[in-house]
C-alpha cells in the first residue's frame, strides 16, 4: 500500500504551503482581526487564484486544473495549518463540488469560472434550527423559490452563492442561490474565531435546482465533511509543531520541559492523535476522488477529526501553560478553530452514530 502523494499532488501541497504560509504571518492576521471587518484576506485570495490553486479541483472547461479532492484537500489543509483568512474549505469543499457535479454547463461556467479567477466565493448552507443537515425541514423549495432560514452558514457574510440543502416537493433537494438576489437577507453571527458566518433568511428567493434525493445530499455532505477534516488536519499539524517547539525551549528547573517524562508522553499522544486525523482524512478523500463508496470512511475521518482534534487542542493549550491562552501567541487561533471543527457538520458522537447506520445498511 502506497501512502505517498503523486509528484503532482506533492507539488500542489508544497505550493499551497508556501503561498499561504508566507502570507498568513501572525502579525498580518492580527491586523485583519483588529480591522472590524469580516475576517477575509482579499489579497491572499487573489494570489491563490493567480497561482491556479482556487481552480485546482475545478473542471478544465471553466478554467480549472481538473484535478481532484486530494489536491483541494492540500490547499484546505494549508489554510488550516496557517489559520489563514481565506474561505478555501467553504468554496472548494462546500460549494464547488455540488455545482461541478450537478449543475448545467452554463451555471458551471458562471460560478466555477468566477471561482477559478478569484472573483467569487461559494459556500453551502446545511444547518437549520433543527440541526440535522441530512434532513432539511425548515427551508422549503417549491421548484423556483426558496423560503426559510439557514443558520451557521460558513463564510455566509462574504459568499456570492450558496448550495442549500432544502425540503423539495419530491423530498430533500440541493439548490443553488445567488446571495445577492432579492429575497435573501444575511444576519451576521458572532463567532469566537471571528469567522464571517451568518444566518441567511430566504423569502421566496429565486433558486435553481441542482439535484434531488437522499443520495444527492449524502454525495455533497460526504465531500463537505471530508474536506473539513483536511482543515482540521492542518490545524492539528500547526498545534503539534508549536507545542513541540515550545516544550523544547521552555525551561523549568534549568532544563527544557520536553525532557520531563509526563510532558514527553503528552506530546507523543498528540502526535498519535494528529496521525489518526491524517490517515483517515486522506483515506476518505482518496476514496471520494476515486469514485469509490466512502460514507463509512468519511464518518470515520470525521470522528477522528472531532475526537482527536479535541485532544490535540486541549493538550497543546495545557502544555503551553498560560501562553496557550495569550491572544498575541498563534496557538489560540488553532484552539478556537478546533472547537468549531469539532462540532460543525456533526461531532464525534453523531459521526459514530452515522457510521453505525452505514455499517448496518451495508451489512
PAMI-617360 format. One record per residue (C-alpha): residue number from 1; chain; x, z negated, y negated. Coordinates in Angstrom, 1 decimal. Layout:
+-----+-----+--------+--------+--------+
: seq : mol :     c1 :     c3 :     c2 :
+-----+-----+--------+--------+--------+
: NUM :   A :      X :      Z :      Y :
...
+-----+-----+--------+--------+--------+
END
This chain:
+-----+-----+--------+--------+--------+
: seq : mol :     c1 :     c3 :     c2 :
+-----+-----+--------+--------+--------+
:   1 :   A :    0.0 :    0.0 :    0.0 :
:   2 :   A :    1.4 :    1.0 :   -3.4 :
:   3 :   A :    0.6 :   -1.2 :   -6.3 :
:   4 :   A :    2.7 :    0.7 :   -8.8 :
:   5 :   A :    1.4 :    2.8 :  -11.7 :
:   6 :   A :    2.0 :    6.5 :  -11.7 :
:   7 :   A :    4.5 :    7.8 :  -14.2 :
:   8 :   A :    1.6 :    8.9 :  -16.4 :
:   9 :   A :   -0.1 :    5.5 :  -16.2 :
:  10 :   A :    3.1 :    3.7 :  -17.0 :
:  11 :   A :    3.7 :    5.9 :  -20.0 :
:  12 :   A :    0.2 :    5.1 :  -21.3 :
:  13 :   A :    0.8 :    1.4 :  -20.7 :
:  14 :   A :    4.2 :    1.4 :  -22.5 :
:  15 :   A :    2.9 :    3.4 :  -25.5 :
:  16 :   A :   -0.1 :    1.1 :  -25.9 :
:  17 :   A :    2.1 :   -2.0 :  -25.6 :
:  18 :   A :    4.5 :   -0.6 :  -28.2 :
:  19 :   A :    1.9 :    0.6 :  -30.8 :
:  20 :   A :   -0.5 :   -2.3 :  -30.6 :
:  21 :   A :    2.4 :   -4.9 :  -30.3 :
:  22 :   A :    4.2 :   -3.5 :  -33.3 :
:  23 :   A :    1.1 :   -3.5 :  -35.5 :
:  24 :   A :   -0.5 :   -6.8 :  -34.4 :
:  25 :   A :    2.0 :   -9.3 :  -35.7 :
:  26 :   A :    0.5 :  -12.8 :  -36.1 :
:  27 :   A :    1.1 :  -12.5 :  -39.9 :
:  28 :   A :   -1.0 :   -9.3 :  -40.0 :
:  29 :   A :   -3.7 :  -10.9 :  -38.0 :
:  30 :   A :   -3.8 :  -14.0 :  -40.3 :
:  31 :   A :   -4.2 :  -11.8 :  -43.4 :
:  32 :   A :   -7.1 :   -9.9 :  -41.7 :
:  33 :   A :   -8.8 :  -13.2 :  -40.8 :
:  34 :   A :   -8.4 :  -14.5 :  -44.3 :
:  35 :   A :  -10.0 :  -11.4 :  -45.9 :
:  36 :   A :  -13.5 :  -12.5 :  -45.2 :
:  37 :   A :  -14.3 :   -9.0 :  -43.9 :
:  38 :   A :  -15.2 :   -8.2 :  -40.2 :
:  39 :   A :  -12.1 :   -8.6 :  -38.0 :
:  40 :   A :  -11.1 :   -4.9 :  -37.8 :
:  41 :   A :   -7.7 :   -3.3 :  -38.3 :
:  42 :   A :   -8.7 :    0.2 :  -39.5 :
:  43 :   A :   -5.0 :    1.3 :  -39.9 :
:  44 :   A :   -4.2 :    0.4 :  -36.2 :
:  45 :   A :   -7.4 :    2.2 :  -35.1 :
:  46 :   A :   -6.3 :    5.4 :  -36.8 :
:  47 :   A :   -2.8 :    5.0 :  -35.3 :
:  48 :   A :   -4.3 :    4.7 :  -31.8 :
:  49 :   A :   -6.3 :    7.9 :  -32.4 :
:  50 :   A :   -3.2 :    9.8 :  -33.7 :
:  51 :   A :   -1.3 :    8.7 :  -30.5 :
:  52 :   A :   -4.2 :   10.0 :  -28.3 :
:  53 :   A :   -4.9 :    6.6 :  -26.9 :
:  54 :   A :   -8.6 :    6.4 :  -28.1 :
:  55 :   A :   -9.2 :    9.7 :  -26.2 :
:  56 :   A :   -7.2 :    8.7 :  -23.1 :
:  57 :   A :  -10.1 :    8.5 :  -20.8 :
:  58 :   A :  -12.5 :   10.9 :  -22.6 :
:  59 :   A :  -13.2 :   14.4 :  -21.3 :
:  60 :   A :  -10.8 :   17.2 :  -22.4 :
:  61 :   A :  -13.8 :   19.1 :  -23.6 :
:  62 :   A :  -14.2 :   16.6 :  -26.5 :
:  63 :   A :  -10.5 :   16.3 :  -27.4 :
:  64 :   A :   -9.6 :   13.6 :  -24.9 :
:  65 :   A :   -6.9 :   13.5 :  -22.3 :
:  66 :   A :   -9.3 :   13.5 :  -19.3 :
:  67 :   A :   -7.7 :   10.5 :  -17.6 :
:  68 :   A :   -9.5 :    7.5 :  -16.1 :
:  69 :   A :  -10.4 :    3.9 :  -16.3 :
:  70 :   A :   -6.9 :    2.7 :  -15.3 :
:  71 :   A :   -5.4 :    4.4 :  -18.3 :
:  72 :   A :   -8.2 :    3.0 :  -20.5 :
:  73 :   A :   -7.6 :   -0.4 :  -19.0 :
:  74 :   A :   -3.9 :   -0.2 :  -20.1 :
:  75 :   A :   -5.0 :    0.3 :  -23.7 :
:  76 :   A :   -7.6 :   -2.5 :  -23.5 :
:  77 :   A :   -5.1 :   -4.9 :  -21.8 :
:  78 :   A :   -2.6 :   -4.3 :  -24.6 :
:  79 :   A :   -5.3 :   -5.1 :  -27.1 :
:  80 :   A :   -6.0 :   -8.4 :  -25.3 :
:  81 :   A :   -2.3 :   -9.3 :  -25.0 :
:  82 :   A :   -1.8 :   -8.9 :  -28.7 :
:  83 :   A :   -5.2 :  -10.3 :  -29.8 :
:  84 :   A :   -5.4 :   -7.0 :  -31.8 :
:  85 :   A :   -8.3 :   -6.5 :  -34.2 :
:  86 :   A :   -9.5 :   -3.2 :  -32.7 :
:  87 :   A :  -12.6 :   -2.6 :  -30.5 :
:  88 :   A :  -10.9 :   -0.7 :  -27.7 :
:  89 :   A :  -12.9 :   -2.5 :  -25.0 :
:  90 :   A :  -16.2 :   -2.1 :  -26.8 :
:  91 :   A :  -15.5 :    1.7 :  -27.3 :
:  92 :   A :  -13.7 :    2.7 :  -24.1 :
:  93 :   A :  -15.3 :    0.2 :  -21.8 :
:  94 :   A :  -18.8 :   -0.4 :  -23.1 :
:  95 :   A :  -19.9 :    2.7 :  -24.9 :
:  96 :   A :  -17.9 :    5.8 :  -23.9 :
:  97 :   A :  -18.3 :    5.7 :  -20.1 :
:  98 :   A :  -22.1 :    6.0 :  -20.1 :
:  99 :   A :  -22.0 :    8.7 :  -22.7 :
: 100 :   A :  -19.4 :   10.7 :  -20.8 :
: 101 :   A :  -21.3 :   10.3 :  -17.5 :
: 102 :   A :  -25.0 :   10.8 :  -18.6 :
: 103 :   A :  -25.2 :   12.5 :  -22.0 :
: 104 :   A :  -25.7 :   16.2 :  -22.6 :
: 105 :   A :  -22.8 :   18.3 :  -23.9 :
: 106 :   A :  -23.9 :   18.2 :  -27.5 :
: 107 :   A :  -24.2 :   14.4 :  -27.5 :
: 108 :   A :  -20.8 :   14.1 :  -25.8 :
: 109 :   A :  -19.2 :   16.4 :  -28.4 :
: 110 :   A :  -20.8 :   14.5 :  -31.3 :
: 111 :   A :  -19.9 :   10.9 :  -30.3 :
: 112 :   A :  -16.9 :   11.2 :  -28.0 :
: 113 :   A :  -15.3 :   13.7 :  -30.2 :
: 114 :   A :  -15.5 :   11.3 :  -33.1 :
: 115 :   A :  -14.0 :    8.5 :  -30.9 :
: 116 :   A :  -11.0 :   10.6 :  -30.0 :
: 117 :   A :  -10.5 :   11.4 :  -33.6 :
: 118 :   A :  -10.7 :    7.8 :  -34.6 :
: 119 :   A :  -13.9 :    8.4 :  -36.6 :
: 120 :   A :  -16.4 :    6.4 :  -34.5 :
: 121 :   A :  -16.7 :    3.0 :  -32.8 :
: 122 :   A :  -19.0 :    2.6 :  -29.8 :
: 123 :   A :  -20.4 :   -0.4 :  -28.1 :
: 124 :   A :  -23.2 :   -1.4 :  -25.7 :
: 125 :   A :  -26.0 :   -3.9 :  -26.1 :
: 126 :   A :  -26.6 :   -5.7 :  -22.8 :
: 127 :   A :  -28.0 :   -9.1 :  -23.6 :
: 128 :   A :  -31.4 :  -10.1 :  -24.8 :
: 129 :   A :  -32.5 :  -13.7 :  -25.2 :
: 130 :   A :  -33.5 :  -13.9 :  -21.5 :
: 131 :   A :  -29.9 :  -13.4 :  -20.7 :
: 132 :   A :  -29.8 :  -11.1 :  -17.6 :
: 133 :   A :  -28.1 :   -7.9 :  -18.6 :
: 134 :   A :  -29.3 :   -6.0 :  -15.5 :
: 135 :   A :  -32.9 :   -6.9 :  -16.0 :
: 136 :   A :  -33.8 :   -6.0 :  -19.6 :
: 137 :   A :  -37.2 :   -7.2 :  -20.6 :
: 138 :   A :  -37.3 :   -7.8 :  -24.3 :
: 139 :   A :  -36.2 :   -4.4 :  -25.6 :
: 140 :   A :  -38.5 :   -1.5 :  -24.7 :
: 141 :   A :  -38.1 :    2.3 :  -24.8 :
: 142 :   A :  -41.2 :    4.5 :  -24.9 :
: 143 :   A :  -39.4 :    7.8 :  -24.4 :
: 144 :   A :  -38.5 :    8.3 :  -28.0 :
: 145 :   A :  -38.1 :    5.0 :  -29.8 :
: 146 :   A :  -36.6 :    1.5 :  -29.1 :
: 147 :   A :  -38.2 :   -1.8 :  -30.0 :
: 148 :   A :  -36.8 :   -5.3 :  -29.6 :
: 149 :   A :  -33.7 :   -7.4 :  -30.2 :
: 150 :   A :  -30.4 :   -7.5 :  -28.5 :
: 151 :   A :  -28.0 :  -10.4 :  -29.1 :
: 152 :   A :  -24.3 :  -11.0 :  -29.0 :
: 153 :   A :  -23.5 :   -7.3 :  -29.3 :
: 154 :   A :  -19.7 :   -6.9 :  -29.3 :
: 155 :   A :  -18.5 :   -5.0 :  -32.4 :
: 156 :   A :  -22.1 :   -4.8 :  -33.4 :
: 157 :   A :  -21.3 :   -5.1 :  -37.1 :
: 158 :   A :  -18.9 :   -2.2 :  -37.1 :
: 159 :   A :  -20.1 :    0.1 :  -34.4 :
: 160 :   A :  -21.6 :    3.5 :  -35.2 :
: 161 :   A :  -23.6 :    3.9 :  -32.0 :
: 162 :   A :  -24.6 :    1.7 :  -29.1 :
: 163 :   A :  -25.6 :    2.3 :  -25.5 :
: 164 :   A :  -28.6 :   -0.1 :  -25.0 :
: 165 :   A :  -30.0 :   -1.5 :  -21.7 :
: 166 :   A :  -33.8 :   -1.3 :  -22.2 :
: 167 :   A :  -37.1 :   -1.5 :  -20.3 :
: 168 :   A :  -38.5 :    2.0 :  -20.0 :
: 169 :   A :  -41.8 :    3.3 :  -18.7 :
: 170 :   A :  -40.2 :    4.1 :  -15.3 :
: 171 :   A :  -38.1 :    0.9 :  -15.1 :
: 172 :   A :  -34.7 :    0.0 :  -16.6 :
: 173 :   A :  -33.0 :    2.6 :  -18.7 :
: 174 :   A :  -29.8 :    3.3 :  -20.7 :
: 175 :   A :  -30.5 :    4.8 :  -24.1 :
: 176 :   A :  -28.2 :    5.8 :  -27.0 :
: 177 :   A :  -28.9 :    4.7 :  -30.5 :
: 178 :   A :  -27.3 :    5.8 :  -33.8 :
: 179 :   A :  -26.9 :    2.4 :  -35.5 :
: 180 :   A :  -27.2 :    4.0 :  -39.0 :
: 181 :   A :  -30.7 :    5.2 :  -38.1 :
: 182 :   A :  -34.0 :    4.0 :  -39.6 :
: 183 :   A :  -35.4 :    1.0 :  -37.7 :
: 184 :   A :  -32.1 :   -0.6 :  -37.0 :
: 185 :   A :  -31.2 :   -3.9 :  -38.5 :
: 186 :   A :  -27.9 :   -5.8 :  -37.8 :
: 187 :   A :  -27.7 :   -9.5 :  -38.3 :
: 188 :   A :  -24.2 :  -10.9 :  -38.3 :
: 189 :   A :  -23.4 :  -13.6 :  -35.7 :
: 190 :   A :  -20.8 :  -16.3 :  -36.5 :
: 191 :   A :  -18.2 :  -16.5 :  -33.7 :
: 192 :   A :  -15.3 :  -18.8 :  -33.2 :
: 193 :   A :  -13.0 :  -15.8 :  -32.8 :
: 194 :   A :  -14.3 :  -14.2 :  -36.0 :
: 195 :   A :  -15.1 :  -11.1 :  -34.0 :
: 196 :   A :  -17.7 :   -8.7 :  -35.6 :
: 197 :   A :  -20.6 :   -9.5 :  -33.3 :
: 198 :   A :  -24.2 :   -9.0 :  -34.3 :
: 199 :   A :  -27.8 :   -9.3 :  -33.2 :
: 200 :   A :  -29.4 :   -5.9 :  -33.5 :
: 201 :   A :  -33.1 :   -5.6 :  -34.2 :
: 202 :   A :  -34.8 :   -2.3 :  -33.2 :
: 203 :   A :  -38.1 :   -1.5 :  -34.9 :
: 204 :   A :  -39.2 :    1.8 :  -33.4 :
: 205 :   A :  -35.7 :    3.1 :  -33.8 :
: 206 :   A :  -35.1 :    6.6 :  -32.6 :
: 207 :   A :  -33.2 :    6.7 :  -29.4 :
: 208 :   A :  -32.0 :    9.2 :  -26.8 :
: 209 :   A :  -32.5 :    8.6 :  -23.0 :
: 210 :   A :  -29.2 :    8.7 :  -21.1 :
: 211 :   A :  -30.3 :    7.6 :  -17.6 :
: 212 :   A :  -33.0 :    5.6 :  -15.8 :
: 213 :   A :  -33.0 :    3.3 :  -12.8 :
: 214 :   A :  -31.1 :    0.3 :  -11.5 :
: 215 :   A :  -28.3 :    2.4 :  -10.2 :
: 216 :   A :  -27.5 :    3.7 :  -13.7 :
: 217 :   A :  -27.5 :    0.2 :  -15.1 :
: 218 :   A :  -25.2 :   -1.0 :  -12.4 :
: 219 :   A :  -22.9 :    2.0 :  -12.9 :
: 220 :   A :  -22.4 :    1.2 :  -16.6 :
: 221 :   A :  -22.3 :   -2.5 :  -16.1 :
: 222 :   A :  -19.5 :   -2.3 :  -13.5 :
: 223 :   A :  -17.4 :   -0.4 :  -15.9 :
: 224 :   A :  -18.1 :   -2.7 :  -18.8 :
: 225 :   A :  -17.1 :   -5.7 :  -16.7 :
: 226 :   A :  -14.0 :   -4.2 :  -15.1 :
: 227 :   A :  -12.6 :   -3.1 :  -18.4 :
: 228 :   A :  -13.3 :   -6.5 :  -19.9 :
: 229 :   A :  -11.2 :   -8.0 :  -17.1 :
: 230 :   A :   -8.3 :   -5.9 :  -18.3 :
: 231 :   A :   -8.7 :   -7.5 :  -21.8 :
: 232 :   A :   -8.7 :  -10.9 :  -20.1 :
: 233 :   A :   -5.5 :  -10.0 :  -18.1 :
: 234 :   A :   -3.7 :   -9.1 :  -21.4 :
: 235 :   A :   -4.8 :  -12.5 :  -22.8 :
: 236 :   A :   -3.5 :  -14.3 :  -19.7 :
: 237 :   A :   -0.2 :  -12.5 :  -19.9 :
: 238 :   A :    0.3 :  -13.5 :  -23.5 :
: 239 :   A :   -0.7 :  -17.1 :  -22.8 :
: 240 :   A :    1.7 :  -17.3 :  -19.9 :
: 241 :   A :    4.6 :  -15.8 :  -21.9 :
: 242 :   A :    4.0 :  -18.1 :  -24.9 :
: 243 :   A :    3.8 :  -21.2 :  -22.6 :
: 244 :   A :    7.0 :  -20.3 :  -20.6 :
: 245 :   A :    8.9 :  -19.7 :  -23.8 :
: 246 :   A :    7.7 :  -22.9 :  -25.5 :
: 247 :   A :    8.4 :  -25.2 :  -22.5 :
: 248 :   A :   11.9 :  -23.8 :  -22.3 :
: 249 :   A :   12.5 :  -24.6 :  -26.0 :
: 250 :   A :   10.6 :  -27.9 :  -26.5 :
: 251 :   A :   12.8 :  -30.8 :  -25.7 :
: 252 :   A :   11.8 :  -34.4 :  -24.6 :
: 253 :   A :   14.4 :  -37.0 :  -23.6 :
: 254 :   A :   17.0 :  -34.4 :  -24.7 :
: 255 :   A :   16.1 :  -31.9 :  -22.1 :
: 256 :   A :   13.6 :  -28.9 :  -22.1 :
: 257 :   A :   10.2 :  -30.0 :  -20.8 :
: 258 :   A :   10.3 :  -27.0 :  -18.5 :
: 259 :   A :   12.8 :  -29.0 :  -16.4 :
: 260 :   A :   10.1 :  -31.6 :  -15.6 :
: 261 :   A :    8.6 :  -31.0 :  -12.2 :
: 262 :   A :    5.0 :  -31.6 :  -13.3 :
: 263 :   A :    5.4 :  -29.0 :  -16.1 :
: 264 :   A :    7.0 :  -26.5 :  -13.8 :
: 265 :   A :    4.2 :  -26.9 :  -11.3 :
: 266 :   A :    1.6 :  -26.3 :  -14.0 :
: 267 :   A :    3.3 :  -23.2 :  -15.3 :
: 268 :   A :    3.7 :  -21.9 :  -11.8 :
: 269 :   A :   -0.1 :  -22.4 :  -11.3 :
: 270 :   A :   -0.7 :  -20.5 :  -14.5 :
: 271 :   A :    1.5 :  -17.6 :  -13.2 :
: 272 :   A :   -0.6 :  -17.5 :   -9.9 :
: 273 :   A :   -3.8 :  -17.6 :  -11.9 :
: 274 :   A :   -2.6 :  -14.7 :  -14.0 :
: 275 :   A :   -1.7 :  -12.7 :  -10.9 :
: 276 :   A :   -5.1 :  -13.3 :   -9.4 :
: 277 :   A :   -6.6 :  -11.6 :  -12.5 :
: 278 :   A :   -4.1 :   -8.8 :  -12.4 :
: 279 :   A :   -4.5 :   -7.8 :   -8.7 :
: 280 :   A :   -8.3 :   -8.0 :   -8.7 :
: 281 :   A :   -8.7 :   -6.2 :  -12.0 :
: 282 :   A :   -6.5 :   -3.2 :  -11.1 :
: 283 :   A :   -8.1 :   -3.0 :   -7.7 :
: 284 :   A :  -11.6 :   -2.8 :   -9.3 :
: 285 :   A :  -10.5 :   -0.3 :  -11.9 :
: 286 :   A :   -8.8 :    1.8 :   -9.2 :
: 287 :   A :  -11.9 :    2.0 :   -7.0 :
: 288 :   A :  -14.1 :    2.9 :  -10.0 :
: 289 :   A :  -11.6 :    5.6 :  -11.1 :
: 290 :   A :  -11.5 :    6.9 :   -7.5 :
: 291 :   A :  -15.3 :    7.2 :   -7.3 :
: 292 :   A :  -15.4 :    4.5 :   -4.5 :
: 293 :   A :  -18.1 :    1.8 :   -4.2 :
: 294 :   A :  -16.8 :   -1.1 :   -6.3 :
: 295 :   A :  -19.6 :   -3.5 :   -7.1 :
: 296 :   A :  -18.2 :   -6.2 :   -4.8 :
: 297 :   A :  -14.7 :   -5.7 :   -6.2 :
: 298 :   A :  -15.9 :   -5.8 :   -9.8 :
: 299 :   A :  -17.8 :   -9.1 :   -9.2 :
: 300 :   A :  -14.6 :  -10.5 :   -7.6 :
: 301 :   A :  -12.5 :   -9.4 :  -10.5 :
: 302 :   A :  -14.9 :  -11.0 :  -13.0 :
: 303 :   A :  -15.0 :  -14.2 :  -11.0 :
: 304 :   A :  -11.2 :  -14.5 :  -11.2 :
: 305 :   A :  -11.1 :  -13.4 :  -14.9 :
: 306 :   A :  -13.6 :  -16.2 :  -15.7 :
: 307 :   A :  -12.3 :  -18.9 :  -13.3 :
: 308 :   A :   -8.6 :  -18.3 :  -13.6 :
: 309 :   A :   -8.9 :  -17.4 :  -17.3 :
: 310 :   A :  -10.4 :  -20.8 :  -17.9 :
: 311 :   A :   -7.5 :  -22.4 :  -16.1 :
: 312 :   A :   -4.8 :  -20.4 :  -17.9 :
: 313 :   A :   -6.4 :  -21.1 :  -21.3 :
: 314 :   A :   -6.5 :  -24.9 :  -20.7 :
: 315 :   A :   -3.1 :  -25.1 :  -19.1 :
: 316 :   A :   -1.5 :  -23.2 :  -21.9 :
: 317 :   A :   -3.1 :  -25.4 :  -24.5 :
: 318 :   A :   -2.2 :  -28.6 :  -22.6 :
: 319 :   A :    1.5 :  -27.6 :  -22.1 :
: 320 :   A :    1.8 :  -26.8 :  -25.8 :
: 321 :   A :    0.5 :  -30.2 :  -26.9 :
: 322 :   A :   -0.6 :  -30.3 :  -30.5 :
: 323 :   A :    1.0 :  -27.0 :  -31.2 :
: 324 :   A :   -1.6 :  -25.3 :  -29.0 :
: 325 :   A :   -4.3 :  -26.1 :  -31.5 :
: 326 :   A :   -2.4 :  -25.1 :  -34.6 :
: 327 :   A :   -4.0 :  -22.0 :  -36.2 :
: 328 :   A :   -0.7 :  -20.9 :  -37.5 :
: 329 :   A :    0.6 :  -20.5 :  -33.9 :
: 330 :   A :   -0.7 :  -17.5 :  -32.0 :
: 331 :   A :   -1.9 :  -19.3 :  -28.9 :
: 332 :   A :   -5.2 :  -20.3 :  -30.4 :
: 333 :   A :   -6.4 :  -16.7 :  -30.6 :
: 334 :   A :   -5.9 :  -16.3 :  -26.9 :
: 335 :   A :   -7.6 :  -19.6 :  -26.1 :
: 336 :   A :  -10.7 :  -18.6 :  -28.1 :
: 337 :   A :  -10.7 :  -15.1 :  -26.6 :
: 338 :   A :  -10.6 :  -16.6 :  -23.1 :
: 339 :   A :  -13.6 :  -18.8 :  -23.8 :
: 340 :   A :  -15.6 :  -15.7 :  -24.9 :
: 341 :   A :  -14.5 :  -13.6 :  -21.9 :
: 342 :   A :  -15.3 :  -16.4 :  -19.5 :
: 343 :   A :  -19.0 :  -16.2 :  -20.1 :
: 344 :   A :  -19.6 :  -12.8 :  -21.6 :
: 345 :   A :  -21.4 :  -10.5 :  -19.2 :
: 346 :   A :  -21.7 :  -13.4 :  -16.7 :
: 347 :   A :  -19.4 :  -16.3 :  -15.9 :
: 348 :   A :  -17.8 :  -17.4 :  -12.7 :
: 349 :   A :  -21.0 :  -18.7 :  -11.1 :
: 350 :   A :  -23.0 :  -15.6 :  -12.0 :
: 351 :   A :  -20.2 :  -13.4 :  -10.6 :
: 352 :   A :  -20.2 :  -15.3 :   -7.3 :
: 353 :   A :  -24.0 :  -15.0 :   -7.1 :
: 354 :   A :  -23.8 :  -11.3 :   -7.8 :
: 355 :   A :  -21.0 :  -10.9 :   -5.2 :
: 356 :   A :  -23.2 :  -12.7 :   -2.6 :
: 357 :   A :  -26.1 :  -10.4 :   -3.3 :
: 358 :   A :  -23.8 :   -7.4 :   -3.0 :
: 359 :   A :  -22.4 :   -8.6 :    0.3 :
: 360 :   A :  -25.9 :   -9.4 :    1.7 :
: 361 :   A :  -27.2 :   -6.0 :    0.6 :
: 362 :   A :  -24.4 :   -4.1 :    2.3 :
: 363 :   A :  -24.4 :   -6.2 :    5.5 :
+-----+-----+--------+--------+--------+
END
